[in-house]
Amino acid sequence: MEHRIERLGHMGDGIAPTADRGPVFAPRTLPGEVVSGEIIGDRIAAPKIVTPSSDRVTPPCPHYKSCGGCSLQHASDGFVAAWKVDVVRRALTAQGIDAQIHSPETSPPNSRRRATLSARRTKRGATVGFHGRASGTITEIPHCLLVDPAIVSALPVLEILTVEGASRKGEIAFAVTVSGSGLDVSATGGKPLDGPLRVTLAGIVAQTGLARLTWDGETVAMAEPPEQRFGAARVVPPPGAFLQATDHGQAALTHAVLTAVGGAKRVADLFAGCGTFSLPLAAKAEVHAVEGESDMMAALDRGWRGAAGLKRVTCETRDLFRRPLLPDELNRFDAVVIDPPRAGAEAQVAEIVQSRVATVVMVSCNPVTFARDASALIAGGFTLADVTTVDQFRWSPHVELAARFDRRHIATA
């Protein structure tokens, strides 16, 4: 039986209506395409394209069919950009919000500076790569077009680490980050770190030029501090810490934040991480950075103290979900920057509405929770002019955004 794809869902799968089952999902399809295939549950797991869309292109990566790392390589860049704008627009429309949404700035191929790879020992050595789509099978990716070439070049090193550090039946996850001084590798799921394994792993670091190797949260060896650049500061993030996925994406979001903050002299940076925005902001404003992880705050503070020419940055470790900044605390600032995780910042936004803060700059990786929080800000007297979108997760359904909210009539705290 044939089915016509009407639209893509928020995870990038095609959606086709059926008379008896309701909507069914078909991966790697596009709107307007006619497909066929067996329906199992609510999915066509292996759709055959009967009538292709004019937006369909030949996936450039040789690993596309077997690898689950990219889900939209079959679509033209123009289609993906327009679709991601529409994802944001639909999320805002669902909350009754109308805003100008700019087309995304898309990171180029081979620009992902961080990736989590899976690895298993085999009889002949090791397999390192990404899982196949909805599969436990690991696909090797020697010609990956997504990640930075330095990560691809390190695959043999990860194989060596797997042979030495993985159990026969276990699987290791390697979070690999490109830094200014080499690769920062954080491994989880390996053998317990006893004395002999520690010596072996440290030897691998010395021989292969890794900047740092962390094993289940414990640093085994650090040849060079794996620094990241945030404005004028150099920061050594804790192992496995969150960073923007590409340098391009970080630069685009930082530019959007700095532009939106404008001439504010005192800024609160909430969910500040290791200082992605705090430290560039400190070139012109005093900044109070708040983050729930103390090791990230310590890294930010060291980066600030080691940089020249920055204004004062204070750091506070605080769970903003359980203990959001209250109105009397927020009233000290001219602007608030907030970059919450995918769950959004409902509790913190409620306190912002009750404060006298006049400018809020929100960065988000989830259009749905962004729209929910935007609705609360608007109900509290803020206006939303436009939205900047950034696509640093190329060939995936993910999109990030930044937006400025202003209000003229300020609540009395």
HELIX and SHEET records of a PDB file:
HELIX    1   1 ASP A   77  ALA A   94  1                                  18    
HELIX    2   2 PRO A  149  SER A  153  1                                   5    
HELIX    3   3 LEU A  155  GLY A  165  1                                  11    
HELIX    4   4 GLY A  195  THR A  208  1                                  14    
HELIX    5   5 ASP A  247  VAL A  261  1                                  15    
HELIX    6   6 SER A  278  LEU A  281  1                                   4    
HELIX    7   7 SER A  294  ARG A  305  1                                  12    
HELIX    8   8 PRO A  327  LEU A  330  1                                   4    
HELIX    9   9 GLU A  346  GLN A  354  1                                   9    
HELIX   10  10 PRO A  367  ALA A  379  1                                  13    
SHEET    1   A 3 GLU A   2  ARG A   4  0                                        
SHEET    2   A 3 VAL A  34  SER A  36 -1                                        
SHEET    3   A 3 LYS A  48  THR A  51 -1                                        
SHEET    1   B 3 ARG A   7  LEU A   8  0                                        
SHEET    2   B 3 GLY A  14  ALA A  16 -1                                        
SHEET    3   B 3 VAL A  24  ALA A  26 -1                                        
SHEET    1   C 2 ILE A  39  ILE A  40  0                                        
SHEET    2   C 2 ARG A  43  ILE A  44 -1                                        
SHEET    1   D 3 GLN A 100  ILE A 101  0                                        
SHEET    2   D 3 THR A 383  ASP A 391  1                                        
SHEET    3   D 3 GLU A 105  THR A 106  1                                        
SHEET    1   E 8 GLN A 100  ILE A 101  0                                        
SHEET    2   E 8 THR A 383  ASP A 391  1                                        
SHEET    3   E 8 GLU A 400  ASP A 406 -1                                        
SHEET    4   E 8 THR A 359  SER A 364 -1                                        
SHEET    5   E 8 ALA A 335  ILE A 338  1                                        
SHEET    6   E 8 ARG A 266  LEU A 270  1                                        
SHEET    7   E 8 GLU A 286  GLU A 291  1                                        
SHEET    8   E 8 VAL A 313  THR A 317  1                                        
SHEET    1   F 7 ILE A 138  GLU A 140  0                                        
SHEET    2   F 7 GLY A 125  HIS A 131 -1                                        
SHEET    3   F 7 ARG A 114  THR A 122 -1                                        
SHEET    4   F 7 ILE A 172  SER A 179 -1                                        
SHEET    5   F 7 GLY A 182  THR A 188 -1                                        
SHEET    6   F 7 ARG A 212  TRP A 215  1                                        
SHEET    7   F 7 GLU A 218  MET A 222 -1                                        
SHEET    1   G 2 GLN A 228  PHE A 230  0                                        
SHEET    2   G 2 ALA A 233  VAL A 235 -1                                        
END                                                                             
